[in-house]
Amino acid sequence: MATPVVLVHGWGGSFESTWQRSGFTDLLTDAGRTVIGVDLLGHGEAPKPHDPEAYADLTTRVIDQLPPEPVDAIGFSLGAITLLRLATTQPHRFRRLVLAGIGSTLFDDDDAGTQRLVDALEGRGDPDDNLSRMFVNYAHQPGNDPVALTAVMKRARGPRFTTGSLSTVTVPTLVVIGDKDFAGPGDPLVAALPGATLKVLRNVDHFATPEAFGFIDAALDFIGAVPS
């Protein structure tokens, strides 16, 4: 029986907007794969609490939908971070991992960038800060709850990722990141993961990654889900 595929979106997205709308789920179905879509807390069809403390452990929504057998899992941005966090403690739950839109910033000790986004979401941002404006625009997409998404951004982040904590992620992993992505480069993350390879997408920024043909082809090929 073919391995199920778990899909986890990024901040401000949802299973529908990130994976279904682009046709990515159709490609997996055509390849004979069962798709398990996850809406992270605060997103999509999931509950949307306004208290940052409610978001201390985003892995719960993923764990609740995992079958007993190992899965292939594909995550973008916050979804990739969530899958990686889970894989540090429960690598046996995965056969293969695809992590898109994350890289060297995982190891940053400076929270100034996050605070900059929170300030923008709460109306205190620099109007000339293009990145912050994009996050604000995502928060106000139809179906989103900007207060809940701000709470997600303000959550306690838990232990920092380190080369030590990532050494437990022994599952084969593909890191996919655009060369224009603010979260990159991906090399430090790949170096910290025992079984990781890197795919760099040329002229692709963070937000364009899930729909980039290079990402789609690489992800499907890595998990062996090439449509017939």
C-alpha positions in Angstrom: 0.0 0.0 0.0 1.3 3.5 -0.9 2.6 5.7 1.9 0.1 8.4 2.8 1.3 12.0 2.4 0.8 14.7 5.0 0.7 18.3 3.8 1.2 21.3 6.2 0.9 24.9 5.1 2.7 28.0 6.2 1.7 31.0 8.4 -1.4 32.7 7.0 -2.2 29.8 4.6 -4.3 26.7 4.9 -4.5 23.2 3.4 -7.0 24.5 0.8 -5.1 27.7 -0.2 -1.6 26.3 -0.2 -2.1 22.7 -1.5 -5.5 22.2 -3.0 -5.8 25.5 -5.0 -2.5 24.9 -6.8 -3.4 21.4 -7.8 -0.7 19.8 -5.8 -3.1 17.5 -4.1 -4.4 16.3 -7.4 -0.9 15.4 -8.5 -0.5 13.2 -5.4 -3.9 11.6 -5.9 -3.0 10.9 -9.6 0.1 9.1 -8.3 -2.0 6.9 -6.1 -1.3 8.6 -2.8 -3.7 9.2 0.0 -3.5 12.9 1.1 -3.8 14.0 4.7 -4.3 17.8 4.9 -3.5 19.6 8.1 -4.8 23.1 9.1 -2.5 24.3 11.8 -4.2 25.9 14.9 -5.3 29.5 14.0 -5.6 28.7 10.3 -8.1 27.4 7.8 -10.8 25.2 9.4 -8.9 24.9 12.7 -9.9 26.7 15.9 -8.6 30.3 16.0 -7.8 31.3 19.7 -6.5 34.8 20.3 -4.2 33.9 23.2 -0.5 33.4 22.1 -0.2 30.7 24.8 -2.6 28.5 22.9 0.0 28.1 20.2 2.9 26.9 22.3 2.8 23.4 20.6 1.7 23.5 17.0 2.7 19.8 16.5 -0.5 18.6 18.2 -2.7 19.3 15.2 -0.3 17.2 13.1 0.0 14.3 15.6 -3.8 14.1 15.8 -4.0 13.3 12.1 -1.1 10.9 11.7 -1.9 7.2 11.0 -0.1 4.5 12.9 2.3 3.8 10.0 5.1 6.2 8.9 4.1 8.9 6.4 5.7 11.1 3.8 5.3 14.7 5.0 5.7 18.0 3.1 5.7 21.3 4.9 6.1 24.9 3.8 7.5 27.6 6.1 5.7 27.4 9.5 4.4 23.9 8.4 8.0 22.8 7.7 9.2 24.1 11.1 6.3 22.3 12.8 7.2 19.0 11.0 10.9 19.4 11.8 10.0 20.1 15.5 8.0 16.8 15.5 10.7 14.9 13.7 13.3 15.8 16.4 11.3 13.8 19.0 9.4 11.3 16.8 11.4 10.6 13.7 9.8 7.1 13.4 6.5 8.8 12.4 8.0 9.7 9.0 9.3 7.8 6.0 10.5 10.9 4.1 10.3 14.7 4.8 10.2 17.6 2.5 10.9 21.0 4.2 10.3 24.0 2.0 10.9 27.7 2.8 13.2 27.2 5.8 16.9 27.5 6.2 19.6 29.4 8.2 17.1 31.7 10.0 16.1 28.7 12.1 19.3 29.1 14.1 18.9 32.9 14.7 19.0 34.0 18.3 17.7 37.5 17.4 13.9 37.9 17.6 13.9 41.4 16.1 12.6 40.1 12.8 9.6 38.5 14.5 8.9 41.6 16.5 9.0 43.7 13.4 6.2 41.5 11.9 4.2 41.6 15.1 4.5 45.4 15.1 3.2 45.6 11.5 0.3 43.2 12.3 -0.7 45.4 15.2 -0.5 48.6 13.2 2.9 49.9 14.4 5.0 48.9 11.5 7.1 50.8 9.1 5.0 51.6 6.0 8.1 51.3 3.8 8.8 47.7 5.0 7.7 45.6 2.1 8.1 42.2 3.8 6.0 43.3 6.8 3.4 44.6 4.4 3.2 41.3 2.7 2.6 39.5 6.0 -0.1 42.0 6.9 -1.7 41.3 3.5 -1.6 37.6 4.1 -3.2 38.0 7.5 -6.2 39.8 5.9 -6.8 37.3 3.2 -10.5 36.0 3.1 -11.1 33.4 5.8 -8.2 34.5 7.9 -8.4 35.9 11.5 -5.7 38.6 11.8 -5.8 38.5 15.6 -5.3 34.8 15.7 -2.5 34.9 13.2 -0.8 37.7 15.3 -1.1 35.4 18.3 0.6 32.7 16.3 3.4 35.1 15.6 3.7 36.0 19.3 3.8 32.4 20.6 6.6 31.1 22.7 9.0 29.4 20.3 10.2 26.6 22.5 13.8 25.4 22.4 16.0 26.7 19.6 17.0 24.3 16.9 20.6 23.3 17.2 22.9 20.9 15.4 22.5 18.7 18.5 18.7 18.7 18.5 18.6 18.1 14.7 21.0 15.1 14.9 18.0 13.0 15.9 16.2 13.6 12.6 17.5 10.6 10.8 14.7 10.4 8.3 15.7 11.1 4.6 14.9 14.8 4.2 14.8 17.2 1.3 15.2 20.9 2.0 13.8 23.2 -0.8 14.4 26.9 -0.7 14.5 29.7 -3.2 17.6 31.7 -3.8 15.6 34.9 -3.1 14.0 33.5 0.2 14.6 35.6 3.3 14.7 32.4 5.3 17.8 31.1 3.5 20.3 29.9 2.6 19.4 26.3 3.2 23.0 25.0 3.5 23.3 25.3 7.4 20.1 23.4 7.9 21.1 20.6 5.5 24.5 20.4 7.2 22.8 19.8 10.6 20.5 17.1 9.3 22.1 13.6 9.0 20.1 12.5 5.9 19.4 15.8 4.1 19.8 17.0 0.6 19.3 20.5 -0.7 17.3 21.8 -3.7 17.8 25.5 -4.5 15.1 27.2 -6.7 16.5 29.9 -8.9 14.9 33.3 -8.8 12.2 32.1 -6.4 11.2 34.0 -3.2 9.7 32.7 -0.1 6.0 33.2 -0.9 6.3 31.8 -4.5 7.8 28.5 -3.3 4.8 26.2 -3.0 3.6 26.9 -6.5 7.1 26.9 -8.1 7.5 24.1 -10.7 10.9 23.3 -9.3 9.5 22.7 -5.9 6.6 20.6 -7.1 8.9 18.4 -9.3 11.5 18.0 -6.6 9.0 17.1 -3.9 7.1 14.6 -5.9 10.3 12.9 -7.1 11.8 12.7 -3.6 8.8 10.9 -2.2 8.3 8.8 -5.3 4.9 10.2 -6.2 5.3 11.0 -9.9 1.8 11.0 -11.5 1.2 8.4 -14.2 
